[in-house]
Amino acid sequence: MADRLEHFVVVAERETGFWIGIPAATGITVARDEWMKLNESDPEHFQLVSLSLDAHLPPQLGLDEKVVQVVIEQAVFVLWSDEVLQ
């Protein structure tokens, strides 16, 4: 896992937890261990999103369809819609 994570901000609806828009990249990176500490103290706002991509390698690489698991983690700060209205 990466030591540094790309940082995103997203607005979400509190009742459903659904994101209202597309997460916006802030252009900064954050230390994963620091983000996890923030997540422990305030998981409602400081979230970690993990995307898992299972990719089959092309046969010409001679690996006979071995599966490579790629996990991408992103630091996402959630701003709740009712907080935006205040």
A tleap script that builds the chain and sets N, CA, C and O, in Angstrom:
source leaprc.protein.ff14SB
mol = sequence {
  NMET ALA ASP ARG LEU GLU HIE PHE VAL VAL
  VAL ALA GLU ARG GLU THR GLY PHE TRP ILE
  GLY ILE PRO ALA ALA THR GLY ILE THR VAL
  ALA ARG ASP GLU TRP MET LYS LEU ASN GLU
  SER ASP PRO GLU HIE PHE GLN LEU VAL SER
  LEU SER LEU ASP ALA HIE LEU PRO PRO GLN
  LEU GLY LEU ASP GLU LYS VAL VAL GLN VAL
  VAL ILE GLU GLN ALA VAL PHE VAL LEU TRP
  SER ASP GLU VAL LEU CGLN
}
set mol.1.N position { 0.835 -1.178 0.000 }
set mol.1.CA position { 0.000 0.000 0.000 }
set mol.1.C position { 0.881 1.244 0.000 }
set mol.1.O position { 1.982 1.250 0.550 }
set mol.2.N position { 0.380 2.263 -0.613 }
set mol.2.CA position { 1.134 3.500 -0.758 }
set mol.2.C position { 1.260 4.225 0.582 }
set mol.2.O position { 0.366 4.165 1.427 }
set mol.3.N position { 2.389 4.908 0.754 }
set mol.3.CA position { 2.589 5.715 1.959 }
set mol.3.C position { 1.824 7.022 1.874 }
set mol.3.O position { 1.447 7.602 2.892 }
set mol.4.N position { 1.596 7.485 0.636 }
set mol.4.CA position { 0.888 8.739 0.419 }
set mol.4.C position { -0.332 8.467 -0.449 }
set mol.4.O position { -0.290 7.643 -1.363 }
set mol.5.N position { -1.410 9.168 -0.151 }
set mol.5.CA position { -2.669 8.974 -0.863 }
set mol.5.C position { -3.099 10.260 -1.536 }
set mol.5.O position { -2.898 11.350 -1.001 }
set mol.6.N position { -3.696 10.127 -2.721 }
set mol.6.CA position { -4.307 11.295 -3.359 }
set mol.6.C position { -5.509 11.711 -2.522 }
set mol.6.O position { -6.228 10.870 -1.982 }
set mol.7.N position { -5.713 13.016 -2.421 }
set mol.7.CA position { -6.768 13.558 -1.565 }
set mol.7.C position { -7.911 14.092 -2.416 }
set mol.7.O position { -7.687 14.835 -3.372 }
set mol.8.N position { -9.132 13.715 -2.068 }
set mol.8.CA position { -10.336 14.139 -2.769 }
set mol.8.C position { -11.336 14.691 -1.765 }
set mol.8.O position { -11.295 14.355 -0.581 }
set mol.9.N position { -12.232 15.537 -2.249 }
set mol.9.CA position { -13.342 16.057 -1.452 }
set mol.9.C position { -14.622 15.734 -2.205 }
set mol.9.O position { -14.684 15.867 -3.428 }
set mol.10.N position { -15.658 15.303 -1.459 }
set mol.10.CA position { -16.937 14.995 -2.084 }
set mol.10.C position { -18.061 15.443 -1.151 }
set mol.10.O position { -17.921 15.417 0.072 }
set mol.11.N position { -19.167 15.848 -1.746 }
set mol.11.CA position { -20.357 16.202 -0.981 }
set mol.11.C position { -21.286 14.990 -1.034 }
set mol.11.O position { -21.522 14.414 -2.096 }
set mol.12.N position { -21.808 14.619 0.138 }
set mol.12.CA position { -22.690 13.452 0.221 }
set mol.12.C position { -23.967 13.816 0.962 }
set mol.12.O position { -24.002 14.754 1.758 }
set mol.13.N position { -25.005 13.058 0.681 }
set mol.13.CA position { -26.294 13.238 1.353 }
set mol.13.C position { -26.268 12.425 2.639 }
set mol.13.O position { -26.021 11.219 2.608 }
set mol.14.N position { -26.519 13.067 3.753 }
set mol.14.CA position { -26.384 12.396 5.051 }
set mol.14.C position { -27.374 11.237 5.224 }
set mol.14.O position { -27.007 10.194 5.765 }
set mol.15.N position { -28.600 11.403 4.781 }
set mol.15.CA position { -29.616 10.363 4.993 }
set mol.15.C position { -29.268 9.057 4.297 }
set mol.15.O position { -29.484 7.982 4.858 }
set mol.16.N position { -28.740 9.131 3.099 }
set mol.16.CA position { -28.460 7.920 2.335 }
set mol.16.C position { -26.978 7.570 2.294 }
set mol.16.O position { -26.616 6.414 2.074 }
set mol.17.N position { -26.124 8.559 2.504 }
set mol.17.CA position { -24.687 8.338 2.385 }
set mol.17.C position { -24.194 8.392 0.952 }
set mol.17.O position { -22.999 8.231 0.701 }
set mol.18.N position { -25.110 8.620 -0.004 }
set mol.18.CA position { -24.724 8.665 -1.414 }
set mol.18.C position { -23.991 9.961 -1.735 }
set mol.18.O position { -24.329 11.036 -1.238 }
set mol.19.N position { -22.982 9.822 -2.580 }
set mol.19.CA position { -22.274 11.003 -3.053 }
set mol.19.C position { -23.182 11.776 -3.999 }
set mol.19.O position { -23.803 11.191 -4.886 }
set mol.20.N position { -23.259 13.084 -3.812 }
set mol.20.CA position { -24.094 13.936 -4.661 }
set mol.20.C position { -23.367 14.275 -5.957 }
set mol.20.O position { -23.999 14.442 -7.001 }
set mol.21.N position { -22.073 14.373 -5.895 }
set mol.21.CA position { -21.291 14.703 -7.083 }
set mol.21.C position { -20.096 13.783 -7.212 }
set mol.21.O position { -19.957 12.799 -6.486 }
set mol.22.N position { -19.254 14.123 -8.136 }
set mol.22.CA position { -18.020 13.379 -8.373 }
set mol.22.C position { -16.959 13.903 -7.415 }
set mol.22.O position { -16.831 15.117 -7.253 }
set mol.23.N position { -16.197 13.024 -6.779 }
set mol.23.CA position { -15.129 13.498 -5.896 }
set mol.23.C position { -14.155 14.403 -6.659 }
set mol.23.O position { -13.716 14.070 -7.760 }
set mol.24.N position { -13.829 15.535 -6.066 }
set mol.24.CA position { -12.931 16.501 -6.689 }
set mol.24.C position { -11.526 16.332 -6.120 }
set mol.24.O position { -11.325 16.359 -4.906 }
set mol.25.N position { -10.569 16.160 -7.008 }
set mol.25.CA position { -9.174 16.056 -6.584 }
set mol.25.C position { -8.700 17.413 -6.076 }
set mol.25.O position { -8.973 18.447 -6.685 }
set mol.26.N position { -7.988 17.394 -4.956 }
set mol.26.CA position { -7.488 18.644 -4.389 }
set mol.26.C position { -6.092 18.977 -4.887 }
set mol.26.O position { -5.614 20.097 -4.705 }
set mol.27.N position { -5.442 18.014 -5.510 }
set mol.27.CA position { -4.085 18.236 -6.005 }
set mol.27.C position { -3.017 18.027 -4.947 }
set mol.27.O position { -1.837 18.280 -5.193 }
set mol.28.N position { -3.424 17.566 -3.768 }
set mol.28.CA position { -2.445 17.305 -2.720 }
set mol.28.C position { -2.457 15.822 -2.379 }
set mol.28.O position { -3.386 15.095 -2.730 }
set mol.29.N position { -1.419 15.393 -1.695 }
set mol.29.CA position { -1.374 14.035 -1.178 }
set mol.29.C position { -1.270 14.118 0.342 }
set mol.29.O position { -0.791 15.108 0.896 }
set mol.30.N position { -1.724 13.069 0.992 }
set mol.30.CA position { -1.682 13.008 2.451 }
set mol.30.C position { -0.999 11.703 2.862 }
set mol.30.O position { -1.051 10.705 2.143 }
set mol.31.N position { -0.369 11.731 4.016 }
set mol.31.CA position { 0.269 10.523 4.543 }
set mol.31.C position { -0.816 9.539 4.963 }
set mol.31.O position { -1.755 9.911 5.668 }
set mol.32.N position { -0.691 8.287 4.536 }
set mol.32.CA position { -1.706 7.280 4.821 }
set mol.32.C position { -1.880 7.079 6.321 }
set mol.32.O position { -3.010 7.012 6.805 }
set mol.33.N position { -0.776 6.981 7.068 }
set mol.33.CA position { -0.893 6.738 8.505 }
set mol.33.C position { -1.572 7.903 9.228 }
set mol.33.O position { -2.331 7.686 10.172 }
set mol.34.N position { -1.306 9.127 8.797 }
set mol.34.CA position { -1.972 10.289 9.391 }
set mol.34.C position { -3.466 10.292 9.051 }
set mol.34.O position { -4.303 10.615 9.894 }
set mol.35.N position { -3.788 9.929 7.805 }
set mol.35.CA position { -5.193 9.881 7.387 }
set mol.35.C position { -5.944 8.816 8.193 }
set mol.35.O position { -7.101 9.015 8.566 }
set mol.36.N position { -5.278 7.682 8.460 }
set mol.36.CA position { -5.916 6.625 9.234 }
set mol.36.C position { -6.173 7.084 10.670 }
set mol.36.O position { -7.179 6.698 11.265 }
set mol.37.N position { -5.292 7.893 11.231 }
set mol.37.CA position { -5.520 8.446 12.573 }
set mol.37.C position { -6.729 9.376 12.563 }
set mol.37.O position { -7.549 9.352 13.481 }
set mol.38.N position { -6.834 10.199 11.514 }
set mol.38.CA position { -7.999 11.080 11.382 }
set mol.38.C position { -9.273 10.262 11.204 }
set mol.38.O position { -10.320 10.604 11.753 }
set mol.39.N position { -9.177 9.185 10.436 }
set mol.39.CA position { -10.315 8.294 10.215 }
set mol.39.C position { -10.787 7.663 11.526 }
set mol.39.O position { -11.990 7.522 11.745 }
set mol.40.N position { -9.866 7.291 12.382 }
set mol.40.CA position { -10.235 6.698 13.667 }
set mol.40.C position { -10.975 7.706 14.550 }
set mol.40.O position { -11.908 7.342 15.266 }
set mol.41.N position { -10.556 8.971 14.496 }
set mol.41.CA position { -11.185 9.980 15.349 }
set mol.41.C position { -12.468 10.548 14.742 }
set mol.41.O position { -13.352 10.986 15.479 }
set mol.42.N position { -12.585 10.548 13.413 }
set mol.42.CA position { -13.770 11.111 12.745 }
set mol.42.C position { -14.040 10.365 11.435 }
set mol.42.O position { -13.810 10.903 10.351 }
set mol.43.N position { -14.535 9.108 11.540 }
set mol.43.CA position { -14.759 8.308 10.331 }
set mol.43.C position { -15.870 8.842 9.428 }
set mol.43.O position { -15.969 8.451 8.265 }
set mol.44.N position { -16.689 9.715 9.950 }
set mol.44.CA position { -17.771 10.284 9.155 }
set mol.44.C position { -17.231 11.220 8.066 }
set mol.44.O position { -17.813 11.321 6.986 }
set mol.45.N position { -16.138 11.890 8.351 }
set mol.45.CA position { -15.573 12.843 7.393 }
set mol.45.C position { -14.309 12.326 6.696 }
set mol.45.O position { -14.141 12.528 5.493 }
set mol.46.N position { -13.438 11.672 7.430 }
set mol.46.CA position { -12.156 11.224 6.887 }
set mol.46.C position { -12.270 9.763 6.485 }
set mol.46.O position { -12.126 8.865 7.314 }
set mol.47.N position { -12.528 9.537 5.212 }
set mol.47.CA position { -12.764 8.179 4.742 }
set mol.47.C position { -11.655 7.732 3.797 }
set mol.47.O position { -10.989 8.541 3.152 }
set mol.48.N position { -11.483 6.424 3.740 }
set mol.48.CA position { -10.519 5.808 2.845 }
set mol.48.C position { -11.308 4.947 1.874 }
set mol.48.O position { -12.044 4.052 2.287 }
set mol.49.N position { -11.157 5.213 0.596 }
set mol.49.CA position { -11.852 4.447 -0.429 }
set mol.49.C position { -10.827 3.553 -1.107 }
set mol.49.O position { -9.783 4.025 -1.557 }
set mol.50.N position { -11.123 2.262 -1.180 }
set mol.50.CA position { -10.235 1.300 -1.825 }
set mol.50.C position { -10.921 0.737 -3.057 }
set mol.50.O position { -12.058 0.269 -2.995 }
set mol.51.N position { -10.225 0.788 -4.159 }
set mol.51.CA position { -10.710 0.208 -5.405 }
set mol.51.C position { -9.825 -0.980 -5.726 }
set mol.51.O position { -8.600 -0.862 -5.718 }
set mol.52.N position { -10.425 -2.115 -6.006 }
set mol.52.CA position { -9.668 -3.304 -6.340 }
set mol.52.C position { -9.914 -3.642 -7.800 }
set mol.52.O position { -11.054 -3.815 -8.231 }
set mol.53.N position { -8.832 -3.732 -8.548 }
set mol.53.CA position { -8.922 -4.045 -9.966 }
set mol.53.C position { -8.201 -5.367 -10.196 }
set mol.53.O position { -6.994 -5.470 -9.979 }
set mol.54.N position { -8.940 -6.368 -10.633 }
set mol.54.CA position { -8.318 -7.639 -10.980 }
set mol.54.C position { -8.076 -7.633 -12.478 }
set mol.54.O position { -9.011 -7.584 -13.277 }
set mol.55.N position { -6.807 -7.684 -12.841 }
set mol.55.CA position { -6.457 -7.606 -14.258 }
set mol.55.C position { -5.818 -8.909 -14.713 }
set mol.55.O position { -4.918 -9.432 -14.057 }
set mol.56.N position { -6.285 -9.423 -15.827 }
set mol.56.CA position { -5.653 -10.596 -16.428 }
set mol.56.C position { -4.560 -10.094 -17.359 }
set mol.56.O position { -4.791 -9.236 -18.210 }
set mol.57.N position { -3.373 -10.644 -17.180 }
set mol.57.CA position { -2.247 -10.224 -18.012 }
set mol.57.C position { -2.357 -10.845 -19.393 }
set mol.57.O position { -2.866 -11.956 -19.540 }
set mol.58.N position { -1.884 -10.134 -20.402 }
set mol.58.CA position { -1.930 -10.684 -21.762 }
set mol.58.C position { -1.103 -11.966 -21.860 }
set mol.58.O position { -0.043 -12.070 -21.242 }
set mol.59.N position { -1.591 -12.958 -22.649 }
set mol.59.CA position { -0.892 -14.244 -22.750 }
set mol.59.C position { 0.523 -14.124 -23.311 }
set mol.59.O position { 1.365 -14.973 -23.021 }
set mol.60.N position { 0.809 -13.084 -24.114 }
set mol.60.CA position { 2.142 -12.945 -24.693 }
set mol.60.C position { 3.219 -12.699 -23.639 }
set mol.60.O position { 4.409 -12.781 -23.943 }
set mol.61.N position { 2.819 -12.401 -22.411 }
set mol.61.CA position { 3.803 -12.231 -21.351 }
set mol.61.C position { 4.261 -13.575 -20.779 }
set mol.61.O position { 5.172 -13.627 -19.953 }
set mol.62.N position { 3.623 -14.655 -21.225 }
set mol.62.CA position { 4.028 -15.996 -20.809 }
set mol.62.C position { 3.634 -16.346 -19.383 }
set mol.62.O position { 4.217 -17.254 -18.791 }
set mol.63.N position { 2.671 -15.657 -18.829 }
set mol.63.CA position { 2.274 -15.922 -17.449 }
set mol.63.C position { 0.996 -16.745 -17.360 }
set mol.63.O position { 0.499 -17.000 -16.264 }
set mol.64.N position { 0.467 -17.158 -18.492 }
set mol.64.CA position { -0.708 -18.027 -18.555 }
set mol.64.C position { -1.848 -17.576 -17.649 }
set mol.64.O position { -2.260 -18.301 -16.743 }
set mol.65.N position { -2.342 -16.390 -17.899 }
set mol.65.CA position { -3.534 -15.838 -17.246 }
set mol.65.C position { -3.437 -15.773 -15.724 }
set mol.65.O position { -4.420 -16.011 -15.023 }
set mol.66.N position { -2.266 -15.454 -15.224 }
set mol.66.CA position { -2.173 -15.212 -13.785 }
set mol.66.C position { -2.886 -13.903 -13.484 }
set mol.66.O position { -2.882 -12.974 -14.292 }
set mol.67.N position { -3.491 -13.849 -12.324 }
set mol.67.CA position { -4.264 -12.672 -11.954 }
set mol.67.C position { -3.404 -11.743 -11.100 }
set mol.67.O position { -2.741 -12.168 -10.154 }
set mol.68.N position { -3.439 -10.473 -11.461 }
set mol.68.CA position { -2.739 -9.458 -10.689 }
set mol.68.C position { -3.794 -8.612 -10.001 }
set mol.68.O position { -4.693 -8.081 -10.653 }
set mol.69.N position { -3.689 -8.486 -8.697 }
set mol.69.CA position { -4.653 -7.666 -7.977 }
set mol.69.C position { -4.014 -6.312 -7.698 }
set mol.69.O position { -2.951 -6.222 -7.083 }
set mol.70.N position { -4.677 -5.276 -8.157 }
set mol.70.CA position { -4.222 -3.910 -7.952 }
set mol.70.C position { -5.220 -3.231 -7.031 }
set mol.70.O position { -6.415 -3.190 -7.322 }
set mol.71.N position { -4.734 -2.703 -5.929 }
set mol.71.CA position { -5.591 -1.986 -4.998 }
set mol.71.C position { -5.161 -0.530 -4.988 }
set mol.71.O position { -4.001 -0.210 -4.727 }
set mol.72.N position { -6.109 0.342 -5.275 }
set mol.72.CA position { -5.852 1.775 -5.275 }
set mol.72.C position { -6.625 2.373 -4.107 }
set mol.72.O position { -7.838 2.194 -3.994 }
set mol.73.N position { -5.917 3.080 -3.248 }
set mol.73.CA position { -6.571 3.725 -2.109 }
set mol.73.C position { -6.567 5.233 -2.323 }
set mol.73.O position { -5.597 5.801 -2.824 }
set mol.74.N position { -7.654 5.863 -1.938 }
set mol.74.CA position { -7.798 7.311 -2.049 }
set mol.74.C position { -8.279 7.846 -0.710 }
set mol.74.O position { -9.124 7.233 -0.057 }
set mol.75.N position { -7.741 8.988 -0.303 }
set mol.75.CA position { -8.218 9.675 0.898 }
set mol.75.C position { -9.356 10.592 0.469 }
set mol.75.O position { -9.165 11.472 -0.370 }
set mol.76.N position { -10.530 10.389 1.038 }
set mol.76.CA position { -11.705 11.180 0.654 }
set mol.76.C position { -12.253 11.891 1.884 }
set mol.76.O position { -12.604 11.257 2.879 }
set mol.77.N position { -12.321 13.223 1.801 }
set mol.77.CA position { -12.962 14.001 2.851 }
set mol.77.C position { -14.406 14.209 2.431 }
set mol.77.O position { -14.678 14.781 1.376 }
set mol.78.N position { -15.330 13.741 3.262 }
set mol.78.CA position { -16.754 13.852 2.954 }
set mol.78.C position { -17.311 15.087 3.636 }
set mol.78.O position { -17.202 15.253 4.850 }
set mol.79.N position { -17.903 15.938 2.836 }
set mol.79.CA position { -18.623 17.112 3.344 }
set mol.79.C position { -20.096 16.800 3.150 }
set mol.79.O position { -20.549 16.603 2.022 }
set mol.80.N position { -20.842 16.756 4.241 }
set mol.80.CA position { -22.252 16.396 4.177 }
set mol.80.C position { -23.087 17.566 3.682 }
set mol.80.O position { -22.801 18.720 4.002 }
set mol.81.N position { -24.116 17.267 2.902 }
set mol.81.CA position { -24.919 18.305 2.267 }
set mol.81.C position { -25.525 19.264 3.294 }
set mol.81.O position { -25.642 20.458 3.018 }
set mol.82.N position { -25.912 18.767 4.469 }
set mol.82.CA position { -26.471 19.661 5.468 }
set mol.82.C position { -25.409 20.590 6.066 }
set mol.82.O position { -25.741 21.646 6.604 }
set mol.83.N position { -24.145 20.203 5.974 }
set mol.83.CA position { -23.067 21.080 6.416 }
set mol.83.C position { -22.798 22.178 5.393 }
set mol.83.O position { -22.418 23.293 5.750 }
set mol.84.N position { -22.998 21.852 4.121 }
set mol.84.CA position { -22.789 22.829 3.047 }
set mol.84.C position { -23.816 23.943 3.150 }
set mol.84.O position { -23.501 25.099 2.866 }
set mol.85.N position { -25.042 23.617 3.553 }
set mol.85.CA position { -26.128 24.585 3.620 }
set mol.85.C position { -25.990 25.535 4.807 }
set mol.85.O position { -26.617 26.595 4.822 }
set mol.86.N position { -25.184 25.175 5.795 }
set mol.86.CA position { -25.051 26.017 6.988 }
set mol.86.C position { -24.155 27.204 6.753 }
set mol.86.O position { -23.943 28.007 7.662 }
savepdb mol mol.pdb
quit
